[in-house]
Amino acid sequence: MKLVHQINLAFGIALVLVLVVAGFVLHYVLLDHLIGAQKEDLKAMSVEMTTSLKMEILPLESRAAKQGTMAMPVTPSKAGISAILTDKTGSIIAMSPSPLEMKRMQPLAAAVSSTEAKSAQKILDGFDKNYITVDQLTPQGKLTLYTPMSKIRMIEQALLKRLLIIFGTAGLAMFLFSLFITRKLIRPLIRLRDELAKVKERRFADVTFIKAGGEIGSVAASVYDMAKELNRFNHVQKQFFQNASHELKTPLMSISGYAEGIRDGVFEGDNVRKGLDIIMNESARLKKLVTEMTLLAKLDSEEDVFKDEEICVRELLTETVERLNPLLVKKGIILHTECGKLHAGTLRADRDKLLQAMLNVVSNAVRYARQHIYIHAETRDGRIVIRVSDDGPGIPEDLLPYLFHRFVKGKDGESGLGLAISRAIVERCGGLIRAGNARGGGAVISLQFPGAG
């Protein structure tokens, strides 16, 4: 069953259940309310009749003896309401209206049949559920007013029918509204399903953004961003293989060319040695490239490639400078290190790999710096921040978004894997690496790490 039908069916069942429960509740609430209101009216009427009975000077028996008849002093003022007056022994003295519909009643024995007396007694005892009764004590005994339930039920049913009509109309309107809302919710989901089918077919560039509200809109935005990232990753992966094949092919062609020339006797004398030197250099370059590619693959896939330990940041920076000192001297570059605001001096990471990341970043600065390189380390908001800047030309703006991607290199770059490896190492350490340009010129690469605590 389609989702739209499932939602509509569930909403319809829920609506029917709500209306049924509401109908039962309203039935009993209305019935109780009408019965309560009727009892209040009967109580007020019984008080009025009792007051009139108290004003009588002679008891009913003496008045009956004088007049030869028996009368109910006060008759109920509302149609459908009857009264029974009993003495202190529980015997019926009078009923109004009488069975003969006379205002002045004959003695009870002659006026009331045995069947009517039994019915009246059932009403008095409260056994007849077809009547609402109210009792009131009088000087003569007890006054009982009663009215049939049929009148209450007629009023209750009339009100309930009107309420059910209102409920039915509201329910129909709500059901139609639910159809509209369901369509509004389902349409984006159907379109989202189509876009996910494009992702499944690896047509990432064809995925479009679905406009929707609420959680569906958030999911649609996530799917669109995911498709963009997958498209970029797919493009980077293809570019990676192209660049990798190019980077590997260049030294292999040099090695193969010189090796064949030496074998065929093309090179003689000192040229043979020069050819062997080129083969050795290109082999070393090829080995370094393969090693970097292997390390990058391990950083992306293997979990146990890292050895977590506590590292002193000052010692890490000192070793970085010592490793690069020959290169700095050769190029005549001065490296300035400042760690004055470094309060939390330790972090947790793999020492050897983090050292390699620092060497890659600083050696990249050495490649482009004119005279000075600055390494500034400090603690900021509980995190350790290391900034490496130079006085070189800076990073081209079109290269900045892709600087840490594989095989992306500047004008004088080597393999294009150094900064990609640095990013992978820093992120595996739980840190962040960013690149930019200083206002006065020169590149700035910042590394942030959580402190060891």
ROZAPA-15209 format. One record per residue (C-alpha): residue in one letter; chain; x, y, z; residue number from 0. Coordinates in steps of 0.25 Angstrom, whole numbers, always signed. Example, Ala and Ser with C-alpha at 12.3 -4.5 7.8 and 13.67 -1.06 7.14 Angstrom:
2
<a A <+49 -18 +31> 0> <s A <+55 -4 +29> 1> 
//
This chain:
453
<m A <+0 +0 +0> 0> <k A <+5 +14 -4> 1> <l A <+9 +23 +7> 2> <v A <-2 +33 +4> 3> <h A <-12 +23 +5> 4> <q A <-6 +18 +18> 5> <i A <-7 +32 +24> 6> <n A <-21 +35 +19> 7> <l A <-26 +21 +25> 8> <a A <-19 +23 +38> 9> <f A <-25 +37 +39> 10> <g A <-39 +33 +35> 11> <i A <-39 +22 +46> 12> <a A <-33 +31 +56> 13> <l A <-44 +41 +52> 14> <v A <-55 +31 +53> 15> <l A <-50 +26 +67> 16> <v A <-50 +41 +72> 17> <l A <-64 +43 +67> 18> <v A <-69 +30 +73> 19> <v A <-63 +33 +87> 20> <a A <-68 +48 +86> 21> <g A <-82 +43 +83> 22> <f A <-82 +34 +95> 23> <v A <-77 +44 +104> 24> <l A <-86 +55 +99> 25> <h A <-98 +45 +100> 26> <y A <-95 +43 +115> 27> <v A <-91 +57 +118> 28> <l A <-104 +63 +112> 29> <l A <-112 +52 +119> 30> <d A <-106 +55 +132> 31> <h A <-108 +70 +130> 32> <l A <-122 +69 +126> 33> <i A <-126 +60 +137> 34> <g A <-119 +69 +147> 35> <a A <-126 +81 +141> 36> <q A <-139 +74 +142> 37> <k A <-137 +70 +157> 38> <e A <-134 +84 +160> 39> <d A <-147 +89 +154> 40> <l A <-154 +78 +162> 41> <k A <-147 +82 +175> 42> <a A <-152 +96 +173> 43> <m A <-166 +92 +170> 44> <s A <-166 +82 +182> 45> <v A <-162 +93 +191> 46> <e A <-173 +102 +186> 47> <m A <-183 +92 +188> 48> <t A <-178 +88 +202> 49> <t A <-179 +103 +206> 50> <s A <-194 +103 +202> 51> <l A <-197 +90 +209> 52> <k A <-191 +96 +222> 53> <m A <-201 +107 +221> 54> <e A <-212 +98 +222> 55> <i A <-219 +99 +235> 56> <l A <-226 +86 +235> 57> <p A <-221 +73 +231> 58> <l A <-225 +66 +219> 59> <e A <-233 +56 +226> 60> <s A <-242 +66 +234> 61> <r A <-244 +74 +221> 62> <a A <-248 +62 +214> 63> <a A <-258 +59 +225> 64> <k A <-264 +72 +224> 65> <q A <-265 +73 +209> 66> <g A <-267 +59 +206> 67> <t A <-256 +60 +196> 68> <m A <-240 +60 +195> 69> <a A <-232 +70 +188> 70> <m A <-217 +73 +185> 71> <p A <-215 +87 +190> 72> <v A <-205 +90 +180> 73> <t A <-204 +84 +166> 74> <p A <-191 +84 +158> 75> <s A <-190 +96 +149> 76> <k A <-182 +89 +137> 77> <a A <-188 +80 +127> 78> <g A <-182 +65 +129> 79> <i A <-180 +67 +144> 80> <s A <-188 +58 +153> 81> <a A <-189 +58 +169> 82> <i A <-191 +47 +179> 83> <l A <-194 +51 +194> 84> <t A <-192 +40 +204> 85> <d A <-195 +40 +219> 86> <k A <-185 +37 +230> 87> <t A <-188 +22 +229> 88> <g A <-185 +22 +214> 89> <s A <-199 +21 +209> 90> <i A <-203 +29 +197> 91> <i A <-212 +41 +201> 92> <a A <-214 +48 +187> 93> <m A <-208 +48 +173> 94> <s A <-208 +60 +163> 95> <p A <-212 +60 +152> 96> <s A <-222 +49 +156> 97> <p A <-225 +37 +148> 98> <l A <-238 +43 +145> 99> <e A <-232 +56 +141> 100> <m A <-240 +63 +152> 101> <k A <-234 +75 +160> 102> <r A <-242 +70 +172> 103> <m A <-240 +55 +175> 104> <q A <-250 +45 +181> 105> <p A <-245 +37 +193> 106> <l A <-232 +29 +188> 107> <a A <-238 +16 +189> 108> <a A <-249 +19 +179> 109> <a A <-241 +28 +170> 110> <v A <-228 +19 +168> 111> <s A <-228 +5 +163> 112> <s A <-219 -6 +169> 113> <t A <-210 -6 +156> 114> <e A <-208 +10 +157> 115> <a A <-205 +8 +172> 116> <k A <-195 -2 +169> 117> <s A <-188 +7 +158> 118> <a A <-189 +19 +167> 119> <q A <-182 +11 +178> 120> <k A <-171 +6 +169> 121> <i A <-169 +21 +166> 122> <l A <-168 +24 +181> 123> <d A <-159 +13 +183> 124> <g A <-149 +18 +172> 125> <f A <-150 +5 +165> 126> <d A <-156 +10 +152> 127> <k A <-145 +16 +144> 128> <n A <-154 +22 +134> 129> <y A <-157 +34 +143> 130> <i A <-148 +45 +150> 131> <t A <-153 +46 +164> 132> <v A <-151 +57 +175> 133> <d A <-155 +55 +189> 134> <q A <-159 +66 +199> 135> <l A <-164 +64 +214> 136> <t A <-177 +71 +217> 137> <p A <-186 +72 +230> 138> <q A <-195 +61 +224> 139> <g A <-183 +52 +221> 140> <k A <-175 +52 +208> 141> <l A <-177 +59 +194> 142> <t A <-172 +52 +182> 143> <l A <-171 +59 +169> 144> <y A <-167 +51 +156> 145> <t A <-166 +53 +141> 146> <p A <-164 +43 +130> 147> <m A <-150 +40 +125> 148> <s A <-156 +40 +111> 149> <k A <-156 +55 +110> 150> <i A <-142 +56 +114> 151> <r A <-137 +46 +104> 152> <m A <-145 +53 +93> 153> <i A <-138 +66 +96> 154> <e A <-124 +59 +98> 155> <q A <-126 +51 +85> 156> <a A <-130 +64 +77> 157> <l A <-117 +71 +83> 158> <l A <-109 +59 +80> 159> <k A <-114 +58 +66> 160> <r A <-110 +73 +63> 161> <l A <-96 +71 +70> 162> <l A <-94 +58 +61> 163> <i A <-97 +66 +49> 164> <i A <-87 +77 +53> 165> <f A <-77 +66 +56> 166> <g A <-79 +59 +43> 167> <t A <-78 +72 +35> 168> <a A <-65 +76 +43> 169> <g A <-60 +62 +41> 170> <l A <-62 +62 +26> 171> <a A <-55 +76 +26> 172> <m A <-43 +70 +34> 173> <f A <-42 +58 +25> 174> <l A <-42 +67 +12> 175> <f A <-32 +75 +19> 176> <s A <-24 +63 +22> 177> <l A <-24 +59 +8> 178> <f A <-18 +73 +4> 179> <i A <-7 +72 +15> 180> <t A <-4 +58 +11> 181> <r A <-2 +61 -3> 182> <k A <+6 +73 +1> 183> <l A <+15 +64 +9> 184> <i A <+16 +52 +0> 185> <r A <+19 +60 -13> 186> <p A <+33 +65 -7> 187> <l A <+35 +51 -3> 188> <i A <+32 +45 -16> 189> <r A <+41 +55 -23> 190> <l A <+52 +52 -12> 191> <r A <+51 +38 -16> 192> <d A <+54 +41 -30> 193> <e A <+66 +49 -26> 194> <l A <+71 +38 -18> 195> <a A <+69 +29 -30> 196> <k A <+79 +38 -37> 197> <v A <+89 +36 -26> 198> <k A <+87 +21 -27> 199> <e A <+90 +22 -42> 200> <r A <+103 +31 -39> 201> <r A <+97 +43 -46> 202> <f A <+101 +52 -35> 203> <a A <+101 +65 -44> 204> <d A <+86 +63 -48> 205> <v A <+81 +63 -34> 206> <t A <+73 +76 -32> 207> <f A <+69 +83 -19> 208> <i A <+55 +80 -14> 209> <k A <+48 +91 -7> 210> <a A <+40 +87 +5> 211> <g A <+37 +91 +19> 212> <g A <+40 +85 +33> 213> <e A <+48 +72 +34> 214> <i A <+46 +68 +20> 215> <g A <+52 +81 +15> 216> <s A <+64 +77 +24> 217> <v A <+65 +63 +18> 218> <a A <+64 +69 +4> 219> <a A <+75 +79 +7> 220> <s A <+84 +68 +13> 221> <v A <+81 +59 +0> 222> <y A <+85 +71 -9> 223> <d A <+98 +74 -1> 224> <m A <+101 +59 -1> 225> <a A <+100 +58 -16> 226> <k A <+109 +70 -17> 227> <e A <+119 +64 -8> 228> <l A <+118 +51 -15> 229> <n A <+119 +58 -29> 230> <r A <+132 +66 -24> 231> <f A <+138 +53 -18> 232> <n A <+135 +45 -31> 233> <h A <+142 +57 -39> 234> <v A <+153 +57 -29> 235> <q A <+155 +42 -30> 236> <k A <+155 +42 -45> 237> <q A <+165 +54 -44> 238> <f A <+173 +46 -34> 239> <f A <+175 +34 -43> 240> <q A <+178 +43 -55> 241> <n A <+188 +51 -47> 242> <a A <+194 +38 -40> 243> <s A <+196 +32 -54> 244> <h A <+203 +45 -59> 245> <e A <+212 +46 -47> 246> <l A <+216 +31 -47> 247> <k A <+217 +31 -62> 248> <t A <+227 +43 -63> 249> <p A <+238 +36 -54> 250> <l A <+236 +23 -60> 251> <m A <+238 +29 -74> 252> <s A <+251 +35 -70> 253> <i A <+256 +22 -64> 254> <s A <+251 +14 -75> 255> <g A <+258 +23 -86> 256> <y A <+271 +24 -79> 257> <a A <+272 +10 -76> 258> <e A <+269 +6 -91> 259> <g A <+279 +16 -95> 260> <i A <+290 +11 -86> 261> <r A <+286 -4 -90> 262> <d A <+287 +0 -105> 263> <g A <+300 +8 -104> 264> <v A <+294 +21 -107> 265> <f A <+300 +27 -95> 266> <e A <+316 +26 -94> 267> <g A <+326 +31 -84> 268> <d A <+321 +42 -74> 269> <n A <+307 +41 -80> 270> <v A <+305 +27 -75> 271> <r A <+308 +32 -61> 272> <k A <+298 +44 -62> 273> <g A <+288 +34 -68> 274> <l A <+290 +25 -56> 275> <d A <+289 +37 -46> 276> <i A <+275 +41 -53> 277> <i A <+270 +27 -51> 278> <m A <+274 +27 -37> 279> <n A <+268 +41 -34> 280> <e A <+255 +37 -42> 281> <s A <+254 +24 -34> 282> <a A <+255 +31 -21> 283> <r A <+245 +41 -26> 284> <l A <+236 +29 -30> 285> <k A <+238 +22 -17> 286> <k A <+234 +35 -9> 287> <l A <+222 +37 -17> 288> <v A <+217 +22 -15> 289> <t A <+220 +23 +0> 290> <e A <+212 +36 +1> 291> <m A <+200 +30 -7> 292> <t A <+201 +17 +2> 293> <l A <+201 +26 +15> 294> <l A <+189 +34 +10> 295> <a A <+181 +22 +7> 296> <k A <+184 +16 +21> 297> <l A <+180 +29 +27> 298> <d A <+167 +29 +20> 299> <s A <+164 +14 +23> 300> <e A <+172 +8 +34> 301> <e A <+168 +10 +49> 302> <d A <+180 +5 +56> 303> <v A <+190 +13 +48> 304> <f A <+191 +23 +59> 305> <k A <+198 +22 +72> 306> <d A <+191 +31 +82> 307> <e A <+201 +37 +92> 308> <e A <+203 +50 +99> 309> <i A <+212 +60 +91> 310> <c A <+219 +73 +96> 311> <v A <+216 +84 +86> 312> <r A <+229 +91 +89> 313> <e A <+238 +79 +86> 314> <l A <+230 +76 +74> 315> <l A <+232 +90 +68> 316> <t A <+247 +89 +72> 317> <e A <+249 +76 +65> 318> <t A <+242 +81 +53> 319> <v A <+252 +93 +52> 320> <e A <+264 +84 +54> 321> <r A <+259 +75 +43> 322> <l A <+257 +86 +33> 323> <n A <+270 +94 +37> 324> <p A <+279 +90 +26> 325> <l A <+268 +94 +16> 326> <l A <+266 +107 +23> 327> <v A <+281 +110 +23> 328> <k A <+282 +106 +8> 329> <k A <+271 +115 +4> 330> <g A <+275 +126 +13> 331> <i A <+262 +127 +21> 332> <i A <+260 +131 +35> 333> <l A <+250 +123 +43> 334> <h A <+244 +130 +56> 335> <t A <+237 +122 +66> 336> <e A <+228 +128 +77> 337> <c A <+221 +120 +88> 338> <g A <+219 +130 +99> 339> <k A <+204 +128 +100> 340> <l A <+204 +113 +100> 341> <h A <+198 +110 +114> 342> <a A <+194 +96 +111> 343> <g A <+207 +90 +105> 344> <t A <+202 +76 +102> 345> <l A <+192 +69 +92> 346> <r A <+189 +55 +89> 347> <a A <+193 +49 +75> 348> <d A <+203 +40 +68> 349> <r A <+216 +47 +69> 350> <d A <+223 +42 +57> 351> <k A <+211 +45 +48> 352> <l A <+208 +59 +54> 353> <l A <+223 +62 +52> 354> <q A <+222 +58 +37> 355> <a A <+209 +67 +36> 356> <m A <+217 +79 +42> 357> <l A <+229 +76 +33> 358> <n A <+220 +76 +21> 359> <v A <+214 +90 +25> 360> <v A <+227 +97 +28> 361> <s A <+234 +91 +16> 362> <n A <+223 +96 +8> 363> <a A <+225 +110 +14> 364> <v A <+240 +109 +11> 365> <r A <+237 +106 -3> 366> <y A <+230 +120 -5> 367> <a A <+236 +129 +6> 368> <r A <+245 +140 +2> 369> <q A <+253 +142 +15> 370> <h A <+244 +139 +27> 371> <i A <+235 +128 +33> 372> <y A <+227 +130 +46> 373> <i A <+222 +119 +55> 374> <h A <+213 +124 +65> 375> <a A <+207 +114 +76> 376> <e A <+197 +118 +86> 377> <t A <+185 +113 +95> 378> <r A <+172 +119 +91> 379> <d A <+158 +114 +97> 380> <g A <+165 +101 +102> 381> <r A <+170 +98 +89> 382> <i A <+184 +98 +84> 383> <v A <+186 +107 +71> 384> <i A <+199 +106 +62> 385> <r A <+200 +117 +51> 386> <v A <+210 +115 +40> 387> <s A <+212 +128 +32> 388> <d A <+222 +133 +22> 389> <d A <+226 +146 +14> 390> <g A <+224 +139 +0> 391> <p A <+214 +143 -11> 392> <g A <+202 +135 -4> 393> <i A <+193 +125 -9> 394> <p A <+185 +128 -22> 395> <e A <+170 +130 -18> 396> <d A <+166 +120 -29> 397> <l A <+175 +109 -22> 398> <l A <+170 +112 -7> 399> <p A <+158 +103 -7> 400> <y A <+165 +91 -13> 401> <l A <+179 +93 -6> 402> <f A <+177 +81 +3> 403> <h A <+172 +72 -8> 404> <r A <+181 +61 -14> 405> <f A <+190 +64 -26> 406> <v A <+187 +79 -24> 407> <k A <+200 +87 -25> 408> <g A <+204 +101 -27> 409> <k A <+214 +106 -37> 410> <d A <+227 +100 -31> 411> <g A <+220 +88 -24> 412> <e A <+225 +74 -24> 413> <s A <+215 +63 -23> 414> <g A <+203 +70 -18> 415> <l A <+201 +60 -7> 416> <g A <+208 +67 +5> 417> <l A <+197 +76 +9> 418> <a A <+187 +65 +7> 419> <i A <+194 +56 +16> 420> <s A <+196 +67 +26> 421> <r A <+180 +69 +26> 422> <a A <+178 +54 +28> 423> <i A <+187 +54 +40> 424> <v A <+182 +66 +46> 425> <e A <+168 +62 +45> 426> <r A <+171 +48 +50> 427> <c A <+177 +55 +63> 428> <g A <+163 +62 +65> 429> <g A <+168 +75 +59> 430> <l A <+165 +85 +48> 431> <i A <+175 +91 +37> 432> <r A <+171 +103 +30> 433> <a A <+179 +112 +19> 434> <g A <+178 +126 +15> 435> <n A <+186 +139 +12> 436> <a A <+191 +149 +22> 437> <r A <+186 +164 +20> 438> <g A <+201 +168 +17> 439> <g A <+203 +157 +7> 440> <g A <+208 +142 +9> 441> <a A <+201 +129 +12> 442> <v A <+196 +125 +26> 443> <i A <+193 +111 +30> 444> <s A <+187 +109 +44> 445> <l A <+185 +96 +51> 446> <q A <+176 +94 +63> 447> <f A <+176 +83 +73> 448> <p A <+169 +79 +86> 449> <g A <+178 +80 +98> 450> <a A <+181 +68 +106> 451> <g A <+175 +74 +118> 452> 
//
